[in-house]
Amino acid sequence: MGAELDSIDLAILKELQNDARLPNKELAARLGVAPSTALERVRSLRRRGVITGFRATIDTSALGRPLQAFLALKVRPHTSQLVDPLRVFILGLPETIAFYAVAGPDDFLVHVAVADAENLHRLVLEKYLVRPEIVHLQTTLIFRTYDQPVQRPAV
């Protein structure tokens, strides 16, 4: 992208990553700029594609899905005719949190959240391993997640 970000842009990004619902007036006060400046800067960051969206972060336990895992998948053949429908299928499953195309020994990582180990086992057996393009699946349970909520530019 190569977007040029000055100190005010970086401060806006930090504040909004900590609280995306921060009112513009409060954002401006924290930055020491006029509300109109803060508003225009946020609009500019969105136009330039630096800010790609705002979302609520949900605790999957509150949705009855406290057990999380990564599913590492190998698929064959690895073609767009196979991968595109697989991606649509996986993202359509309610258990799916995220779907990653990766390099290395696996082709994809899928982050899932389920009610318990039995539901995870059922998901793997009844949804994933019945698909002929999935030639290997490895499950890794997630005990705890430590997020880095504020993304900073590379130095």
Backbone hydrogen bonds in HBPLUS format (Angstrom, degrees):
<---DONOR---> <-ACCEPTOR-->    atom                        ^
c    i                          cat <-CA-CA->   ^        H-A-AA   ^      H-
h    n   atom  resd res      DA  || num        DHA   H-A  angle D-A-AA Bond
n    s   type  num  typ     dist DA aas  dist angle  dist       angle   num
A0010-LEU N   A0006-ASP O   2.98 MM   4  6.28 164.9  2.01 158.8 163.0     1
A0011-ALA N   A0007-SER O   2.97 MM   4  6.09 149.8  2.06 138.2 146.5     2
A0012-ILE N   A0008-ILE O   2.87 MM   4  6.12 154.8  1.93 151.4 158.3     3
A0013-LEU N   A0009-ASP O   2.95 MM   4  6.25 163.3  1.98 153.6 157.7     4
A0014-LYS N   A0010-LEU O   2.99 MM   4  6.21 157.2  2.04 145.1 151.1     5
A0015-GLU N   A0011-ALA O   3.00 MM   4  6.20 170.0  2.01 151.5 153.9     6
A0016-LEU N   A0012-ILE O   2.90 MM   4  6.06 169.3  1.91 160.0 162.9     7
A0017-GLN N   A0013-LEU O   2.95 MM   4  5.97 146.2  2.07 143.0 151.6     8
A0018-ASN N   A0014-LYS O   3.14 MM   4  6.36 145.4  2.27 144.5 153.2     9
A0019-ASP N   A0015-GLU O   2.97 MM   4  6.23 144.7  2.10 142.8 153.2    10
A0022-LEU N   A0019-ASP O   3.16 MM   3  5.56 160.5  2.20 117.4 118.6    11
A0026-GLU N   A0023-PRO O   3.03 MM   3  5.36 118.4  2.43 105.2 119.5    12
A0027-LEU N   A0023-PRO O   2.91 MM   4  6.21 159.8  1.95 156.5 163.3    13
A0028-ALA N   A0024-ASN O   2.87 MM   4  6.06 165.7  1.89 153.5 156.6    14
A0029-ALA N   A0025-LYS O   3.07 MM   4  6.29 154.2  2.14 140.1 147.2    15
A0030-ARG N   A0026-GLU O   2.95 MM   4  6.21 159.6  1.99 151.9 156.8    16
A0031-LEU N   A0027-LEU O   3.02 MM   4  6.26 144.7  2.15 147.3 157.3    17
A0032-GLY N   A0028-ALA O   2.82 MM   4  5.87 126.9  2.10 143.0 157.5    18
A0033-VAL N   A0028-ALA O   3.04 MM   5  5.11 161.8  2.08 142.6 145.6    19
A0032-GLY N   A0029-ALA O   3.28 MM   3  5.04 135.7  2.49  90.7 102.7    20
A0037-THR N   A0034-ALA O   2.97 MM   3  5.17 123.0  2.30 103.3 117.9    21
A0038-ALA N   A0034-ALA O   3.03 MM   4  6.43 160.6  2.07 157.9 163.2    22
A0039-LEU N   A0035-PRO O   2.92 MM   4  6.11 166.1  1.94 152.5 156.2    23
A0040-GLU N   A0036-SER O   3.01 MM   4  6.13 163.3  2.04 143.3 147.9    24
A0041-ARG N   A0037-THR O   2.90 MM   4  6.05 157.1  1.95 150.4 157.1    25
A0042-VAL N   A0038-ALA O   2.97 MM   4  6.21 161.0  2.00 153.5 157.9    26
A0043-ARG N   A0039-LEU O   2.99 MM   4  6.21 165.1  2.01 151.1 155.6    27
A0044-SER N   A0040-GLU O   2.88 MM   4  6.06 153.6  1.95 145.3 152.8    28
A0045-LEU N   A0041-ARG O   2.90 MM   4  6.17 156.7  1.95 149.7 155.7    29
A0046-ARG N   A0042-VAL O   3.00 MM   4  6.29 149.7  2.09 149.1 157.3    30
A0047-ARG N   A0043-ARG O   2.88 MM   4  6.14 162.7  1.91 151.0 156.0    31
A0048-ARG N   A0044-SER O   2.92 MM   4  6.08 156.8  1.97 151.3 156.9    32
A0050-VAL N   A0045-LEU O   2.90 MM   5  5.15 136.2  2.09 162.6 167.3    33
A0051-ILE N   A0045-LEU O   3.16 MM   6  5.60 165.0  2.19 115.4 119.2    34
A0049-GLY N   A0046-ARG O   3.04 MM   3  5.10 154.7  2.11 103.5 111.4    35
A0062-ALA N   A0059-ASP O   2.94 MM   3  5.58 138.8  2.11 116.9 126.5    36
A0063-LEU N   A0060-THR O   2.99 MM   3  5.06 142.6  2.13  98.6 110.1    37
A0065-ARG N   A0060-THR O   2.92 MM   5  5.20 156.2  1.98 146.2 143.8    38
A0064-GLY N   A0061-SER O   2.97 MM   3  5.04 160.5  2.01 109.6 112.4    39
A0067-LEU N   A0114-VAL O   2.97 MM  47  5.24 147.2  2.08 166.5 163.0    40
A0114-VAL N   A0067-LEU O   2.72 MM  47  5.24 163.5  1.75 156.6 161.0    41
A0142-ILE N   A0068-GLN O   2.92 MM  74  5.40 163.0  1.95 143.2 137.5    42
A0069-ALA N   A0112-VAL O   3.01 MM  43  5.45 152.3  2.09 143.3 148.4    43
A0112-VAL N   A0069-ALA O   2.91 MM  43  5.45 168.4  1.92 160.6 164.5    44
A0070-PHE N   A0140-THR O   2.78 MM  70  5.13 158.9  1.83 149.3 155.7    45
A0140-THR N   A0070-PHE O   2.87 MM  70  5.13 157.9  1.92 154.5 159.9    46
A0071-LEU N   A0110-VAL O   2.78 MM  39  4.99 154.4  1.84 141.9 150.8    47
A0110-VAL N   A0071-LEU O   2.88 MM  39  4.99 147.5  1.99 134.0 144.7    48
A0072-ALA N   A0138-GLN O   2.80 MM  66  5.06 169.6  1.81 156.1 157.1    49
A0138-GLN N   A0072-ALA O   2.93 MM  66  5.06 152.3  2.01 139.2 148.2    50
A0073-LEU N   A0108-PHE O   2.85 MM  35  5.13 168.3  1.86 148.1 152.1    51
A0107-ASP N   A0073-LEU O   2.82 MM  34  5.85 154.1  1.88 152.4 161.2    52
A0108-PHE N   A0073-LEU O   3.18 MM  35  5.13 158.0  2.23 142.0 144.1    53
A0074-LYS N   A0136-HIS O   2.95 MM  62  5.08 149.8  2.05 148.5 147.8    54
A0135-VAL N   A0074-LYS O   2.85 MM  61  5.69 147.8  1.96 144.3 154.2    55
A0076-ARG N   A0133-GLU O   2.93 MM  57  5.30 146.3  2.04 140.9 151.7    56
A0079-THR N   A0077-PRO O   3.13 MM   2  5.79 123.3  2.47 105.8  90.3    57
A0082-LEU N   A0079-THR O   3.05 MM   3  5.33 137.6  2.24 103.2 114.6    58
A0083-VAL N   A0079-THR O   2.78 MM   4  5.97 171.5  1.79 160.5 163.5    59
A0084-ASP N   A0080-SER O   3.09 MM   4  5.63 167.1  2.11 136.0 140.2    60
A0086-LEU N   A0082-LEU O   3.26 MM   4  6.37 155.6  2.32 146.3 153.6    61
A0087-ARG N   A0083-VAL O   2.85 MM   4  6.02 161.2  1.88 159.0 163.4    62
A0088-VAL N   A0084-ASP O   3.08 MM   4  6.34 163.1  2.11 151.3 155.4    63
A0089-PHE N   A0085-PRO O   2.90 MM   4  6.07 159.2  1.94 146.9 152.9    64
A0090-ILE N   A0086-LEU O   2.87 MM   4  6.10 171.9  1.87 158.5 159.7    65
A0091-LEU N   A0087-ARG O   2.92 MM   4  6.03 168.3  1.94 153.7 157.4    66
A0092-GLY N   A0088-VAL O   3.05 MM   4  6.06 125.3  2.36 134.7 147.9    67
A0092-GLY N   A0089-PHE O   3.09 MM   3  5.13 136.6  2.29  96.7 109.4    68
A0093-LEU N   A0090-ILE O   3.15 MM   3  5.41 158.7  2.20 106.5 113.1    69
A0096-THR N   A0093-LEU O   3.15 MM   3  5.60 157.2  2.20 114.6 120.9    70
A0113-ALA N   A0095-GLU O   2.86 MM  18  5.21 148.5  1.96 141.0 151.1    71
A0097-ILE N   A0111-HIS O   2.68 MM  14  5.31 172.3  1.68 160.3 158.1    72
A0098-ALA N   A0111-HIS O   3.33 MM  13  5.09 155.8  2.39 128.5 132.8    73
A0111-HIS N   A0098-ALA O   2.90 MM  13  5.09 163.3  1.93 144.8 150.4    74
A0100-TYR N   A0109-LEU O   2.79 MM   9  5.07 169.5  1.80 162.6 164.4    75
A0109-LEU N   A0100-TYR O   2.92 MM   9  5.07 153.7  1.99 140.4 148.4    76
A0102-VAL N   A0107-ASP O   3.02 MM   5  5.46 167.8  2.03 130.2 134.2    77
A0120-LEU N   A0116-ASP O   3.01 MM   4  6.35 149.8  2.10 148.4 157.9    78
A0121-HIS N   A0117-ALA O   2.87 MM   4  6.08 163.4  1.90 152.4 156.4    79
A0122-ARG N   A0118-GLU O   2.95 MM   4  6.16 159.9  1.99 147.0 152.6    80
A0123-LEU N   A0119-ASN O   2.87 MM   4  6.01 157.8  1.92 143.4 149.7    81
A0124-VAL N   A0120-LEU O   2.96 MM   4  6.22 167.3  1.98 155.8 158.2    82
A0125-LEU N   A0121-HIS O   2.96 MM   4  6.16 170.9  1.97 153.7 156.5    83
A0126-GLU N   A0122-ARG O   2.72 MM   4  5.58 165.8  1.74 153.2 158.3    84
A0127-LYS N   A0123-LEU O   2.95 MM   4  5.28 148.3  2.05 134.7 141.4    85
A0128-TYR N   A0123-LEU O   3.34 MM   5  6.80 146.6  2.46 151.6 159.5    86
A0129-LEU N   A0124-VAL O   2.89 MM   5  6.08 173.5  1.90 175.2 177.0    87
A0131-ARG N   A0128-TYR O   3.00 MM   3  5.71 164.6  2.02 122.1 127.1    88
A0134-ILE N   A0131-ARG O   3.23 MM   3  5.80 154.5  2.30 114.8 121.5    89
